[in-house]
Amino acid sequence: MATALESTTTKQHRLGELREFLMSRRARVSPAEAGLPDGGARRRTPGLRREEVAVLAGVGVSWYQWLEQGRDITVSPQVLDSVARVLRLSPAERRHLYVLAALNPPAPETAPEDRDMCEGLRRLIDGWMPYPAHIMDAYWNTILYNDAASIVLGMRPDISQNCLVNFFTDPLYRARVGYWEELAPRVVAQFRSACSECPDDEGFRAVVDELKELSPEFVELWERRDILPGGQNRKELTHPLVGALFVEATQLRVPARPDLVIVMHTPLPEAGTAEKLEWLVSPEGRRGAMYPVAG
């Protein structure tokens, strides 16, 4: 049902889009794909009939006809999921169906064809050189990082691969981050915000439980229950070879991979940061910065 705040014009447009969307999706599913005989010459058009969708989805024929006609009827997530299954909707199409039916859409999912995007994302963060960039999953576990992230931020394979755990427990990283005490509350609040979207997710619980055992500082900040959306954090770093570095860490998401977050560090116009980063990843700088680097 449309919300009370939805105007008549907006509702009519939404229901019209719902009608056209369902008709177009039904037309592309063959009876064979749905496990039905094709009907031979009796079929005037390709695709499934309305009554076939209704039977396969376990809903009334009249109800499905009203849904596809764009009538203002009550729908439930369970029924929409059944219709989405029969119409072989992708995760993005399923979310779109929810929106058109005026229901809160389910959490974004990664479509099977988009699961092999990491090579392209690797090229993205490598192309960001000489500036640090890394990719993490929903729980802030590191998936990929470029050479600059290793040289500047101390990312390396012999430490915990969770960014939040490293923030509190890696002495090399903590030694390089200026104003760590001011940044820490923001980082914890952003992680709590990510957790709040999936309150029953055991992956988030595992990270929190681990840090509660390792860091009293984390416990104190976690109990504040502050919430901040992921976005941008200013970082003031001190590197043993070049001194002060000022960067802005920006979190980016790729809609096709909602399970991943790209974090790109942009140099700020202070202390010659851009030039220092370029030198650190040069052959001369690499000879001095090859990890493990002293803090």
C-alpha positions in Angstrom: 0.0 0.0 0.0 1.2 3.5 -0.6 2.1 5.6 2.4 -0.1 8.4 3.6 2.6 10.9 2.4 2.6 9.6 -1.2 0.7 11.9 -3.5 -1.9 10.5 -5.9 0.2 11.4 -8.9 3.3 9.7 -7.5 1.2 6.6 -6.6 -0.3 6.4 -10.0 3.2 6.6 -11.6 4.6 4.0 -9.2 1.7 1.5 -9.9 2.0 2.1 -13.6 5.7 1.3 -13.4 4.9 -1.8 -11.4 2.5 -3.0 -14.1 4.9 -2.5 -16.9 7.8 -4.0 -15.0 5.9 -7.2 -14.1 4.6 -7.6 -17.7 8.1 -7.2 -19.1 9.6 -9.7 -16.7 6.9 -12.2 -17.2 7.3 -12.0 -21.0 11.0 -13.0 -20.8 10.6 -16.2 -18.8 9.8 -19.2 -21.0 7.6 -22.0 -19.8 10.6 -24.4 -20.1 12.6 -22.2 -17.7 9.7 -22.3 -15.3 9.4 -26.0 -15.6 6.2 -26.0 -17.6 5.2 -27.3 -21.0 5.5 -24.6 -23.7 1.9 -25.0 -24.8 2.8 -25.1 -28.5 0.6 -23.2 -30.9 -1.8 -22.4 -28.2 0.5 -19.6 -27.0 0.0 -16.3 -28.7 3.0 -14.6 -27.1 6.3 -15.8 -25.6 6.7 -16.0 -21.8 4.4 -17.1 -19.0 0.8 -16.4 -18.6 -0.5 -14.6 -15.6 -2.3 -17.6 -14.2 1.0 -19.6 -14.5 2.9 -17.1 -12.5 0.2 -17.1 -9.9 0.2 -20.9 -9.6 4.0 -21.2 -9.5 4.2 -18.4 -6.9 1.4 -19.9 -4.8 -0.9 -16.9 -4.9 -4.4 -16.4 -6.2 -4.9 -15.8 -9.9 -7.1 -12.8 -9.3 -4.7 -11.4 -6.8 -1.7 -11.6 -9.2 -3.8 -10.2 -12.0 -4.7 -7.2 -9.8 -1.0 -6.8 -8.9 0.1 -6.8 -12.5 -2.7 -4.4 -13.4 -1.2 -1.9 -10.9 -4.1 -1.9 -8.5 -3.6 -0.5 -5.0 -3.6 -3.8 -3.1 -1.9 -5.1 0.0 1.3 -7.0 -0.6 3.7 -8.8 1.7 7.5 -9.4 1.4 6.9 -13.2 1.3 4.5 -13.0 -1.6 6.8 -10.6 -3.5 9.7 -13.0 -3.0 7.7 -15.8 -4.4 6.8 -13.7 -7.5 10.5 -12.7 -7.8 11.5 -16.3 -7.7 9.1 -17.3 -10.5 10.1 -14.4 -12.7 13.8 -15.1 -12.1 14.5 -11.6 -10.9 18.1 -10.6 -10.2 18.9 -9.1 -6.7 18.7 -5.6 -8.2 15.3 -6.4 -9.9 14.0 -7.9 -6.7 14.8 -4.7 -4.8 13.2 -2.7 -7.6 10.0 -4.8 -7.2 9.9 -4.0 -3.5 10.2 -0.2 -4.2 7.4 -0.3 -6.8 5.2 -2.2 -4.4 5.9 0.5 -1.7 7.7 -1.8 0.6 11.1 -1.3 2.2 13.6 -3.2 -0.1 15.7 -6.0 1.2 19.4 -5.5 1.8 21.4 -5.3 -1.4 22.9 -8.6 -2.7 25.7 -9.3 -5.1 24.5 -10.9 -8.3 26.4 -14.0 -9.4 27.7 -12.3 -12.5 29.2 -9.5 -10.4 31.2 -11.7 -8.0 34.4 -11.6 -10.1 34.9 -7.9 -10.1 38.0 -7.9 -7.9 40.4 -7.8 -10.8 38.8 -4.6 -12.0 38.8 -3.2 -8.5 42.5 -4.1 -8.2 43.2 -2.1 -11.3 41.2 0.8 -9.8 43.3 1.0 -6.6 46.5 0.4 -8.4 45.6 3.2 -10.7 45.2 5.4 -7.6 49.0 5.2 -7.0 51.0 6.9 -5.7 48.2 7.5 -3.1 47.1 4.8 -0.6 43.9 2.8 -1.3 42.4 -0.4 -0.1 39.3 -2.5 -0.3 37.5 -4.0 2.7 34.4 -6.2 3.1 31.3 -5.3 5.1 33.1 -6.3 8.4 36.1 -4.1 7.5 38.3 -7.1 6.7 41.0 -6.1 4.1 40.4 -7.7 0.7 43.0 -5.8 -1.4 45.4 -2.9 -0.9 47.9 -1.1 -3.2 51.6 -0.6 -2.6 51.1 2.9 -1.3 48.8 1.6 1.5 51.6 -0.8 2.5 54.3 1.9 2.5 52.3 4.7 4.1 49.7 3.0 6.3 51.8 -0.1 7.2 49.3 -2.6 5.7 51.1 -6.0 5.5 50.3 -9.7 5.5 51.7 -10.5 9.0 49.0 -8.5 11.0 45.3 -8.9 11.5 43.5 -8.2 8.2 40.6 -6.4 9.9 41.0 -2.6 9.6 39.1 -1.9 12.9 41.2 -4.4 14.9 44.4 -2.9 13.4 43.3 0.6 14.2 43.3 -0.4 17.9 46.1 -3.0 18.1 48.8 -2.4 15.4 51.5 -0.3 17.1 53.0 0.7 13.8 49.7 2.2 12.6 49.0 3.9 15.9 52.5 5.4 15.9 51.9 7.0 12.5 48.4 8.4 13.1 48.4 11.9 14.6 45.4 12.8 16.8 44.6 9.1 17.1 42.4 9.8 20.2 40.3 12.3 18.2 39.9 10.0 15.2 39.0 6.8 17.2 35.5 7.9 18.3 34.6 8.6 14.6 35.9 5.3 13.4 34.0 3.3 16.1 30.8 5.3 15.4 31.1 4.5 11.7 31.6 0.8 12.4 28.5 0.8 14.7 26.5 2.5 12.0 27.5 -0.4 9.6 26.5 -2.9 12.3 23.2 -1.3 12.8 22.2 -2.2 9.2 22.6 -5.9 10.0 21.8 -6.3 13.8 21.8 -10.1 13.7 24.9 -10.6 11.6 27.4 -12.8 13.4 30.3 -11.4 11.3 30.0 -8.0 13.0 29.6 -9.6 16.4 32.8 -11.5 15.9 34.8 -8.3 15.3 33.2 -6.6 18.3 33.8 -9.6 20.6 37.5 -9.8 19.5 38.1 -6.1 20.1 36.4 -6.2 23.5 39.0 -8.8 24.5 41.9 -6.8 23.1 41.2 -3.2 23.7 39.7 -1.4 26.7 39.8 1.8 24.7 37.5 0.2 22.1 35.1 -1.0 24.9 34.8 2.5 26.3 34.1 4.0 22.8 31.7 1.2 21.8 29.6 1.7 24.9 29.0 5.3 24.0 26.7 4.0 21.2 27.5 6.9 18.9 26.5 6.5 15.2 28.1 8.2 12.2 27.7 7.3 8.5 30.8 6.1 6.7 32.1 9.0 4.6 35.3 10.9 5.0 38.0 11.1 7.7 40.9 13.5 7.8 44.1 11.7 8.8 47.3 13.3 10.0 50.1 10.8 9.6 53.8 10.9 10.5 56.0 8.7 8.3 59.6 8.0 9.5 61.1 8.9 6.1 59.1 12.0 5.0 57.5 13.3 8.2 54.0 14.8 8.2 51.4 13.7 5.7 47.8 15.0 5.6 45.3 12.9 3.7 41.5 12.5 3.4 40.2 8.9 3.6 36.9 8.6 1.6 34.7 5.5 1.7 33.2 4.5 -1.7 30.7 1.8 -2.6 30.1 0.0 -5.9 26.4 -0.8 -6.2 27.1 -4.1 -7.9 29.2 -5.1 -5.0 27.4 -3.9 -1.9 29.5 -6.2 0.2 32.7 -4.1 -0.5 33.9 -0.7 0.5 36.7 1.1 -1.3 38.8 3.5 0.8 40.8 6.0 -1.2 43.2 8.4 0.4 43.6 11.8 -1.2 46.5 14.1 -0.4 45.5 17.4 1.2 47.3 20.6 0.3 49.4 20.7 3.4 53.1 19.9 4.1 53.7 18.9 0.5 51.8 15.6 1.0 51.3 14.8 -2.7 55.0 15.2 -3.5 56.0 13.2 -0.5 53.7 10.3 -1.5 55.1 10.4 -5.0 58.6 10.1 -3.6 57.7 7.3 -1.2 56.5 5.0 -4.0 59.4 5.9 -6.3 62.3 3.4 -6.6 64.4 5.6 -4.2 61.6 5.9 -1.7 60.8 2.2 -1.8 64.3 1.3 -0.9 63.9 3.2 2.3 60.3 2.3 3.0 60.3 -1.4 2.2 58.3 -3.1 5.0 58.5 -4.0 7.7 59.1 -0.4 8.4 60.1 0.9 11.8 57.4 2.9 13.5 
